[in-house]
Amino acid sequence: MNAQVLSDAVWAALAAVVVAAVAASHLSRLRLERLSVVMRRIEANRAGYVAVLLGWMWLGWHFFAR
């Protein structure tokens, strides 16, 4: 197993956890906040908004600019 395969496996696992958390917040009575509520709270102040913006820029650069 090389580093690329390991990295892809980690990202796939993180994506699966996020999808499972979103599904659980919509389908069950667990006390999980919906993703939209979490993002609204993060983006409520300028530092959070800038962090989200920089995160999207980093993600775009690393996944779509190849």
C-alpha positions as CSV (number, residue, x, y, z in Angstrom):
1,M,0.0,0.0,0.0
2,N,1.5,3.3,-1.0
3,A,0.8,6.8,0.4
4,Q,-1.7,7.7,-2.3
5,V,-3.9,4.7,-1.6
6,L,-3.7,5.4,2.2
7,S,-4.6,9.1,1.7
8,D,-7.5,8.2,-0.5
9,A,-8.8,5.7,2.0
10,V,-8.6,8.3,4.8
11,W,-10.5,10.9,2.8
12,A,-13.1,8.2,1.8
13,A,-13.5,7.3,5.5
14,L,-14.0,10.9,6.5
15,A,-16.5,11.4,3.7
16,A,-18.4,8.3,4.9
17,V,-18.5,9.7,8.5
18,V,-19.9,13.0,7.3
19,V,-22.6,11.3,5.1
20,A,-23.5,9.1,8.0
21,A,-23.8,12.0,10.4
22,V,-25.9,14.0,8.0
23,A,-28.2,11.0,7.4
24,A,-28.5,10.4,11.2
25,S,-29.3,14.1,11.8
26,H,-32.2,13.9,9.3
27,L,-33.5,10.5,9.9
28,S,-33.3,9.8,13.6
29,R,-34.1,11.4,16.9
30,L,-30.4,11.8,17.9
31,R,-29.4,15.1,19.2
32,L,-27.2,15.9,16.2
33,E,-27.4,19.3,14.6
34,R,-28.0,19.5,10.9
35,L,-25.0,20.4,8.7
36,S,-26.7,23.7,7.6
37,V,-27.1,24.8,11.3
38,V,-23.5,24.0,12.0
39,M,-22.3,25.9,9.0
40,R,-24.4,28.9,9.9
41,R,-22.9,29.0,13.4
42,I,-19.4,28.7,12.1
43,E,-20.0,31.4,9.5
44,A,-21.7,33.7,12.0
45,N,-18.4,35.5,12.7
46,R,-15.8,36.8,10.3
47,A,-13.0,34.4,11.4
48,G,-15.2,31.4,10.8
49,Y,-16.3,32.7,7.5
50,V,-12.7,33.2,6.4
51,A,-11.8,29.7,7.7
52,V,-14.6,28.1,5.6
53,L,-13.6,30.1,2.6
54,L,-9.9,29.1,2.9
55,G,-10.9,25.5,3.4
56,W,-13.0,25.5,0.2
57,M,-10.1,27.1,-1.6
58,W,-7.7,24.5,-0.3
59,L,-10.0,21.7,-1.2
60,G,-10.6,23.1,-4.7
61,W,-6.9,23.5,-5.3
62,H,-5.9,20.0,-4.2
63,F,-8.7,18.1,-5.9
64,F,-9.7,20.1,-9.0
65,A,-6.5,21.9,-10.1
66,R,-4.6,18.8,-11.3
